Amino acid sequence: MIVTTPKPLDELLDFLSPYSNILVAGCDGCTQPPRGLREAKTLSQLLELGGKLRNKDFIFKVTTVAKQCDNYLAASILRPQINGAEAVLSLACGIGTQTLAEIFPELPVFPAQNTHFMGAEEREAGILEERCVGCGDCLLAVTGGICPVARCSKGLLNGACGGSKEGKCELDPEKDCAWILIYEQLKKMDKLELLKEFRPPRDYQLSGWKVAP
């Protein structure tokens, strides 16, 4: 099970304000509560109203995917719908949002949710790469859809550390440096100015999810 909470509308409007045509992608997968087509439509309506209050007109196209973290499935469903979109707003958890950022590297992919908890009763055999730690304050909108908390060995929020060699992490030579990946992606998007923004230390109280007995 994955637990998420919606980001504030004002934060989403700040992300989306430079763009007009937005693809809003729901996810029917494992998040609780569900964030599928109905929730995507409701969010697009709220954002449309919020945009008008800011004298900004949006054009939203709304869809959903059974599992955004399934690269093949997400690509096959969303590629035919991406034409004309200037940005993507994902209602998935941080893993799904990062998957869409990989599928559409030419577009900014923004998270509509903060991910707090990820748990499973069973683990399938295979090698998995951690992409989201459920920090509760998703940074993917300003890091090119690449999570530095999960993918940087040092968890740096204001990278890079300067220790990488040939694009690899100094702590794990077989692992790509997350901050070099972030730099390369932001460069493609002409958003390198985001690297200059200072990010305060994590608020660890935002991670985890307490369930009442």
C-alpha positions as CSV (number, residue, x, y, z in Angstrom):
1,M,0.0,0.0,0.0
2,I,1.1,3.5,-0.8
3,V,-0.2,6.5,1.1
4,T,-0.2,10.0,-0.4
5,T,-1.7,13.4,0.3
6,P,-2.5,16.1,-2.2
7,K,-0.1,19.0,-2.6
8,P,-1.7,22.4,-1.9
9,L,-3.4,23.9,-5.0
10,D,-1.3,27.1,-4.7
11,E,1.9,25.0,-5.0
12,L,0.5,23.2,-8.1
13,L,-0.5,26.5,-9.7
14,D,3.0,27.8,-9.1
15,F,4.4,24.8,-10.9
16,L,2.0,25.0,-13.8
17,S,1.8,28.8,-14.3
18,P,4.4,29.0,-17.1
19,Y,2.3,26.5,-19.2
20,S,-1.1,26.4,-20.7
21,N,-1.7,22.9,-22.1
22,I,-1.5,20.3,-19.3
23,L,-2.0,16.5,-19.3
24,V,-3.3,15.4,-15.9
25,A,-2.6,11.7,-15.4
26,G,-4.3,9.8,-12.7
27,C,-3.1,6.4,-11.4
28,D,-5.4,3.5,-10.6
29,G,-2.6,1.6,-8.8
30,C,-1.8,1.2,-5.2
31,T,-2.2,4.7,-3.6
32,Q,-4.7,5.2,-0.8
33,P,-7.0,6.9,-1.2
34,P,-7.4,6.2,-5.0
35,R,-6.1,8.9,-7.4
36,G,-7.7,7.8,-10.6
37,L,-9.7,9.4,-13.4
38,R,-12.4,10.9,-11.1
39,E,-9.8,12.5,-8.9
40,A,-7.8,13.7,-11.9
41,K,-11.0,15.4,-13.3
42,T,-11.8,17.0,-9.9
43,L,-8.2,18.3,-9.6
44,S,-8.2,19.8,-13.1
45,Q,-11.5,21.6,-12.4
46,L,-10.1,23.1,-9.2
47,L,-6.9,24.1,-11.0
48,E,-8.9,25.7,-13.8
49,L,-10.8,27.8,-11.2
50,G,-7.6,28.6,-9.4
51,G,-6.0,29.7,-12.7
52,K,-8.9,32.1,-13.5
53,L,-8.4,33.7,-10.1
54,R,-4.8,34.3,-11.2
55,N,-5.9,35.5,-14.6
56,K,-4.4,32.4,-16.2
57,D,-6.3,30.1,-18.6
58,F,-5.4,26.4,-18.6
59,I,-6.4,23.7,-21.1
60,F,-6.4,20.4,-19.3
61,K,-6.5,16.9,-20.8
62,V,-7.4,14.3,-18.3
63,T,-6.6,10.6,-18.4
64,T,-5.5,7.7,-16.1
65,V,-3.2,4.7,-16.1
66,A,-3.6,1.4,-14.3
67,K,-0.1,1.7,-12.9
68,Q,2.1,4.7,-13.7
69,C,5.2,2.8,-12.4
70,D,4.8,0.3,-15.2
71,N,7.0,1.9,-17.8
72,Y,5.6,0.0,-20.8
73,L,2.0,0.4,-19.7
74,A,2.3,4.1,-19.0
75,A,4.1,4.8,-22.3
76,S,1.6,2.9,-24.4
77,I,-1.4,4.7,-22.8
78,L,0.0,8.2,-22.5
79,R,2.1,8.6,-25.7
80,P,-0.9,8.9,-27.9
81,Q,-2.4,11.5,-25.6
82,I,0.7,13.7,-25.1
83,N,0.5,15.7,-28.4
84,G,0.2,19.4,-27.6
85,A,0.9,19.0,-23.9
86,E,3.5,21.4,-22.5
87,A,3.6,19.7,-19.0
88,V,2.4,16.6,-17.2
89,L,0.8,16.6,-13.8
90,S,1.0,13.2,-12.1
91,L,-1.4,12.0,-9.4
92,A,0.8,8.9,-8.8
93,C,3.2,8.4,-5.9
94,G,6.8,9.6,-6.3
95,I,7.7,6.4,-8.2
96,G,5.0,6.9,-10.8
97,T,5.9,10.5,-11.3
98,Q,9.6,9.6,-11.9
99,T,8.6,6.9,-14.4
100,L,6.6,9.5,-16.4
101,A,9.6,11.9,-16.2
102,E,11.7,9.1,-17.8
103,I,9.2,8.4,-20.5
104,F,8.8,12.1,-21.4
105,P,12.2,13.7,-20.8
106,E,11.3,16.6,-23.1
107,L,8.4,17.7,-20.8
108,P,8.3,18.9,-17.2
109,V,6.5,16.3,-15.1
110,F,5.1,17.6,-11.8
111,P,3.9,15.7,-8.7
112,A,0.4,16.4,-7.5
113,Q,0.9,14.3,-4.4
114,N,3.3,14.1,-1.5
115,T,4.2,10.4,-0.7
116,H,4.3,9.4,2.9
117,F,4.4,5.7,3.2
118,M,5.1,2.7,1.0
119,G,4.6,-0.9,2.2
120,A,3.9,-4.3,0.8
121,E,2.9,-7.7,2.3
122,E,5.0,-9.6,-0.3
123,R,8.1,-9.0,-2.3
124,E,8.4,-10.5,-5.8
125,A,11.8,-11.9,-6.8
126,G,14.0,-9.6,-8.8
127,I,16.2,-6.5,-8.5
128,L,14.4,-3.3,-7.5
129,E,15.9,0.2,-7.4
130,E,14.6,2.5,-4.7
131,R,13.1,5.6,-6.4
132,C,11.0,7.1,-3.6
133,V,11.4,7.1,0.2
134,G,8.1,8.7,1.0
135,C,9.6,11.9,2.4
136,G,6.3,13.7,2.5
137,D,7.5,16.8,0.6
138,C,8.0,15.8,-3.0
139,L,10.8,17.7,-4.8
140,L,10.4,16.2,-8.2
141,A,9.0,19.4,-9.7
142,V,12.3,21.2,-9.1
143,T,14.7,18.3,-9.7
144,G,13.8,17.3,-13.2
145,G,11.6,14.4,-12.1
146,I,14.6,12.7,-10.3
147,C,14.5,12.2,-6.6
148,P,17.7,13.2,-4.8
149,V,16.5,11.9,-1.4
150,A,16.2,8.3,-2.8
151,R,18.7,8.3,-5.5
152,C,21.6,10.3,-4.1
153,S,23.7,8.0,-1.8
154,K,24.1,10.9,0.6
155,G,20.5,12.2,0.3
156,L,21.7,15.6,-0.6
157,L,19.0,18.3,-1.2
158,N,21.5,20.9,-2.5
159,G,23.9,18.8,-4.7
160,A,26.2,17.9,-6.1
161,C,28.9,17.0,-3.6
162,G,31.7,17.2,-6.1
163,G,32.9,13.6,-5.4
164,S,31.5,11.9,-8.5
165,K,33.8,10.5,-11.2
166,E,32.7,10.1,-14.8
167,G,29.1,10.5,-13.8
168,K,29.2,7.8,-11.1
169,C,28.8,8.1,-7.3
170,E,32.0,8.2,-5.2
171,L,30.3,5.8,-2.7
172,D,29.1,3.3,-5.3
173,P,31.1,3.4,-8.6
174,E,28.3,1.4,-10.3
175,K,25.6,3.9,-9.4
176,D,24.9,7.0,-11.5
177,C,25.3,10.3,-9.6
178,A,21.7,11.5,-9.0
179,W,22.8,15.1,-9.1
180,I,24.5,14.8,-12.5
181,L,21.3,13.1,-13.8
182,I,19.3,16.1,-12.3
183,Y,21.7,18.6,-13.9
184,E,21.5,16.9,-17.3
185,Q,17.7,16.8,-17.2
186,L,17.3,20.4,-16.0
187,K,19.7,21.5,-18.8
188,K,17.5,19.7,-21.4
189,M,14.5,21.6,-20.0
190,D,16.4,24.9,-19.9
191,K,15.8,25.1,-16.1
192,L,19.3,25.1,-14.7
193,E,18.3,28.2,-12.6
194,L,16.5,25.7,-10.3
195,L,19.9,24.4,-9.1
196,K,20.5,27.8,-7.5
197,E,17.5,27.5,-5.2
198,F,18.4,26.6,-1.6
199,R,16.4,23.7,-0.1
200,P,16.2,23.6,3.7
201,P,16.8,20.4,5.6
202,R,14.1,17.7,5.4
203,D,11.3,17.8,8.0
204,Y,11.4,14.1,9.0
205,Q,8.0,14.5,10.7
206,L,6.4,14.5,7.2
207,S,7.6,11.0,6.4
208,G,5.8,8.0,7.6
209,W,2.1,7.6,8.2
210,K,0.4,6.9,11.5
211,V,-2.7,4.8,11.4
212,A,-5.1,5.0,14.3
213,P,-5.6,1.7,16.0
